[in-house]
Amino acid sequence: MNTQAFLNGRTALITGSVQGIGLAIATAMATAGARVALHGLATPEQVESAIEIMRQAGAPDVRFFPGDLRDAAAITGLMTAVSQWTGGQGGPDILINNAGIQKTVSFSEITDDIWTDLITVNLTGAFRTMRLALPQMARRGYGRVINIASVHGLVASTDKGPYVAAKHGLIGLSKVAALEYARAGTRDGGGVTVNCICPGWTETALIEPQIRSRAASLGGDRAAGIASLLADKQPTQRLSAPSEIGLLSLWLTSPLAHNITGTAIPIDGGWTAR
């Protein structure tokens, strides 16, 4: 795919984008010439590093916006600040809800606080950003919402009740939004689409301790440790790279993807094919 500057003049907001999958998605947007609005709960060093990565990737402008997605007022402030940054044009052309949290806990041990935190960040936060962004996208005739769900938006695993509920809900919410905005814009203008990407095991810092633990039990063989970790779920026994999610996200922003909406696309090594 030729990514040369086809997002010139577009603004992309990626939540949770100072590391991991979010950073990879933001980098992909920058390579195509998008103005990049970074977001997250981050240290000054993380913010500085992410901004420099965007500049090196080709973003004509980049700014970091804080905001706790558990706080409705903070989300309104985030979306308002991004809109003001774009010159009052109504906020981002591309909204990627990537920020999320996870906690492993058995069903009988789920507390109200655990449930509320996971649903609020993983589902309600995305709803609130979409509610503010989509009408403006429809007015302009172009818009992309890409919600980073999870393979757990399509299937379940034990000890992940609130997370699985939130991610299934995110896919359902995205389908409704896709239907309601399906006729906004034109083919030539790009239209407004809403899709989910559902990663399986992905090589991020989050799973590194699990890889090291498995590798240690297998004589220090990292590849064997990864295969062991993935054996029960991901038939390829290969991790996805964050950049792969970034490139799929980028392709979904192109005018060529004007008729791809309401989908939930797995990048899961065959996990959901079982």
N, C-alpha and C positions, 0 to 999 in steps of 0.2 A: 504494500500500500504506500503510495506517495503521500507523505505527510507534510510536504513543504507548504507551510503557511496557510493551509486551508481554514484555519481557525483565526486568522487575522481579523481583528475587530471584535472578536468574541471574548466573553469573560466566563471563566470556569471557577466555580466554588466547589472545593473538595473538603468535606469535613473529615477530621481525623487524618490530616495529611502531612504531618511532620516526620513520619516514619512508616515503614512497612508497606502494605498494599496502597494506602492512601498517598504516600510519597511517590510511589511508582506511577500511580494514575496521574498525579499532578505533573510529574516529569513528562509523561506522554503528551499531555495537553500542551505543555510548554514547547515541545518539539514542533508542534503544528502552529505555533504563533499565538496561542491564547494568552490573554492576561490571566494570571493565576492568583486566586484568592485562597491562601492557605488558612487552615484552621486547626485548632487543637488545644489541649491542655499541655503546655510544653515549657521547658526551661529556655532561658534566653539563648543558650548555646544551640539547642535543637532548632530554634526558630532561625537563628543566623545561618546555620548549616543548610536548612531546607531552602531558604531564600537564595543562597548562593547556588545550590543545585538547579533551581529554576532558571536563574540567570544564565548559567552555563548551558542549559538545555535550549535556550532561545526565547524564553518568555520576554515580551517587550516591556512588561510591567508585572510586578509581583508585590503582594502585601500580605502580612499575617493578621488574622482577625481572631481574637480570643472569644470564648463563649462556652459556658457549661450547658450542654444539651439537656440536662435535667430541668433547666430553668426556662420557662416560657418567655419571660421578659428578656432573658439573655439571647434567646433565639431571635426574637423580634429586633433586638439591638444589632445582632450580627447581620441580619438580612438588610436592615436599614443602612448600616455602615457600608456594606458591599454596594448597595444601590447608589449611595452618595459617591463612592469611589468611582463608579462607572459614569459619573456625570448626571445622575438622576434619571437614567434610562430605564429604571425599573428592576434593577438587580441582575443576577447572573443569567447568561444565555444557557449555561450548562450547570446543572446542579448534581453533584455526586455525593450521595449520603453514604459515607464509608465508616464514620465513627461508630464504634460499638464496644460493648463490654461483655464478658462472659464469666460465669461462675459455675463450677461443677458441684452439684449438690443433689442428694437423693430427694425424691418427691416428698417424703415424710419430713424432710429437714428444710424445706423451702419456707422461709419466713416472709412476712409481708414486705419487709424492707428489701430483701433480695428480689422478690417478684417485681416490686415497684421500680427499683433501680434498673433492672434489665429491660422491662417493658418500656420505661420512659426513655431511656437512651436509644435502644435499638429499634423502637417502633414509633413512639410518640414524637420523638425528636425529628424523625424523617417526615412524619405527617405535618409537623409545624413548618418545616422549611418548604415542603412541597406546596402547602396551602398558600404561602406567600409568593412563591416563585411562579407557579403555573399560570395564573391569570395574566401575568406580565409577558410570559413566553407566548401565550396565545395571542395577545395584542400585537406582538412583534411578528408573529407568523413563523418563528423558529424557536425551538427549545428542546433541550434534552435533560431528562431526569434519569439517572442511573443509580439504582439502589444496590449497594453491595449487601446481598442477603448472605447466603451460605448454603452449602449442601444441606444444612439443617433447616433450611426453609422448604426443602423437598422431602426429606426423610427425617426420622427421629433416631436418637441415641439415648441410652439410659443416662440418668443424672444430669440432664440438660433441659429440664422442663421449661423454665422461664425463657431460656435462649431459643429453644425450638419453637415455642409459642410466638415469640416476638418475630422470628424470621419467617415463619409461615404467615403471620399477619402482614408482614412487610410485602410479601409477594402478592397476597390478596389485595392489599391497599393499592399496590402499583397497577394491578390489572384494572381496578375500578378507575383510577386516574387515567390510564391509557385509553379506556373506552370513552370517558367523558371529554377528553381533549383530542380524540382521534381525527376530527375534521378541522382542527385548527391549522391554518397555513396551507401551503401548496407543495406539490412535489418539487418544483423548482426552488421554492424558498426553504425547503427542508422539513416543514411541518413541526409538530410537537410530538415527541415520543417519550414513553415511560417504560423502562425495562429494568430487570434485575439480573445481576450476575451472581452465580452461586459457587464460590470456590470451595474445593475440598481442602486437603492438606496442602499448605503453601509454606514455602521456606521463609519464615520470618523469625525475628528474635523470640517471639512468643513460644515457639515450640523447640527452640534450641536446647533447653534443659532436658526435654524428653528424648531428643536425639542422642545427646551425650550419655544419658543414662542407659539407653539401649545399646549404644556402641560399646560402652564400658563392659557390659555383660557379654559382649561378643568379641572380646579381645582387642577392643579399640578400633574396630572396623566401622567407619562412619557410614559407608554405603550399606553395610549389613544392618546397621542400627536403623537407618531410614526404612529399609525394606521390612524390617521386623515391626516397626511402628505402624507402617501403612498396611501390613499384610491383611488385616481383618476387614479393612474398609475400601482401600483404593487399589483396584486390581493391577494397575500399571506398576505399583510400588515405586513410583517416582513422584517427588514433590513438584508442584508448580512453582515457578518463579513469580514474584510480584509483578515483574515487567509484563508477564503474559496477561494478567488481569488489566494492566495499564493499556496494552495495545488493543485488547478487545473493547475496552471503554472508549478508546480513541476512535475506533472504527464505528462504533454506535453513534458518535457525534457527527459523522459525515453525512452529507446530503444523500449519499447512496443508501443510507439506512432509514430513509423516510418512512418506509412501510414495515419496519420492524418495531413493533410496539406491543406491550402487554406480555412480553416473554420473560422467562426465567431460564437463563442460559448457564448450565453447569460447566465448570472447569474442574473436573473431579476425578480424572483418571479412570472413569468407568464406574465410580461408586454407585451412582443412581441407575446404572444399567442392570443391576442385579435383580 
